[in-house]
Amino acid sequence: MIYREFGRLGWKVSAIGLGTWNIGNQWGEIDDVTAWATVRAAFDHGMNLFDTAESYGIPNGLSEERLGVALAGIRHRVYIVSKIGHWGKRTGQAVPKTTVDMIRLCAHASLHRLRTDWLDVLLCHEGNIEDPSVYLEAFEYLKQRGRIRAYGISTNSLEVLKRFNAHGTCDVVEVNYSLLNRTPETELFPYCQEHGIAVLIRGPLRRGLLAGKYSRDAVFTDSVRAAWNPGGDRREEFERDIARVERLKQVLKPGEEMVTAALRFVISHPIAPVAIPGAKSPEQAIMNAQAGEKLLTEQERDQLAALVA
């Protein structure tokens, strides 16, 4: 596994970490034992950063709970990133983040579910927030009291990131980026580089499409990708992306070869991001981890990008 500096924080973080949205049953049900084994397989193969959120899982918080159990005995050897801002939204019982105290309580609840005294990074999960001042005040409060070490935001918007970094205190941004979505390269990545902001990459496998195992006729039974099905509001997006994946299949074999290429494309960007693909089994976690053993050259990245242009 390649390890790299995490922005200006000075931490040595694995180039590929584990996103734990997938172990909370929203991507299809898995049992506790499989979830725990997936986390430990990721750690055993070099991953030392684990990303989660208060809202991940059915019920809300299940991903944090499972991650907390799985990291028993090794918590001090890893970095945990969690996010607050979406608790209960999909079930119609959203917790309002309107005061410092509400954010503090939600952060403490995450700590409880994760069975830890501190979070390495806490992110605002409201990616389109207009006024982040209550989060900034709450996160600073939590940092001063040792509950979090660093904070930031999960967003795809440069303008939102700039507002969140108004005082120069944003340490980390989590952004959607992949071989099929290179939008952040234009403005967001240069801004992060200029300000020393660490970059976490969600969606590096485009919700599984870059494994090459799905066709245009695929039917998704999980709640996350249901909108890709015929009649769904993201069907057009799916058909566009699956056509690009088909072009990749002409050069790369579906499965490990495509996954490895897609992940290496992401982590080889000069900004040195950390990719956080999800996994639903130890085997998937190990495959993802092995992609972090090598970087692509600039020429190899350009060749991959040309295939899906």
TAHUHU-V209094 format. One record per run of one state. SS is the DSSP state (~ for helix, > for strand, _ for the rest). FROM is the first residue (numbers start at 1). TO is the last residue. If there is no record, write none. Layout:
BEGIN
ss: (SS & SS)
from: (FROM & FROM)
to: (TO & TO)
END
This chain:
BEGIN
ss: (_ & > & _ & > & _ & > & _ & > & _ & ~ & _ & ~ & _ & > & _ & ~ & _ & ~ & _ & > & _ & ~ & _ & ~ & _ & > & _ & ~ & _ & > & _ & ~ & _ & > & _ & > & _ & > & _ & ~ & _ & ~ & _ & > & _ & ~ & _ & ~ & _ & ~ & _ & ~ & _ & > & _ & > & _ & ~ & _ & ~ & _)
from: (1 & 3 & 6 & 12 & 15 & 16 & 17 & 18 & 20 & 21 & 25 & 32 & 45 & 49 & 52 & 62 & 71 & 75 & 78 & 79 & 85 & 89 & 92 & 100 & 115 & 119 & 125 & 133 & 145 & 148 & 155 & 158 & 165 & 172 & 177 & 178 & 179 & 181 & 182 & 183 & 186 & 188 & 196 & 198 & 203 & 209 & 212 & 226 & 229 & 235 & 250 & 256 & 268 & 274 & 276 & 278 & 279 & 282 & 294 & 298 & 308)
to: (2 & 5 & 11 & 14 & 15 & 16 & 17 & 19 & 20 & 24 & 31 & 44 & 48 & 51 & 61 & 70 & 74 & 77 & 78 & 84 & 88 & 91 & 99 & 114 & 118 & 124 & 132 & 144 & 147 & 154 & 157 & 164 & 171 & 176 & 177 & 178 & 180 & 181 & 182 & 185 & 187 & 195 & 197 & 202 & 208 & 211 & 225 & 228 & 234 & 249 & 255 & 267 & 273 & 275 & 277 & 278 & 281 & 293 & 297 & 307 & 309)
END
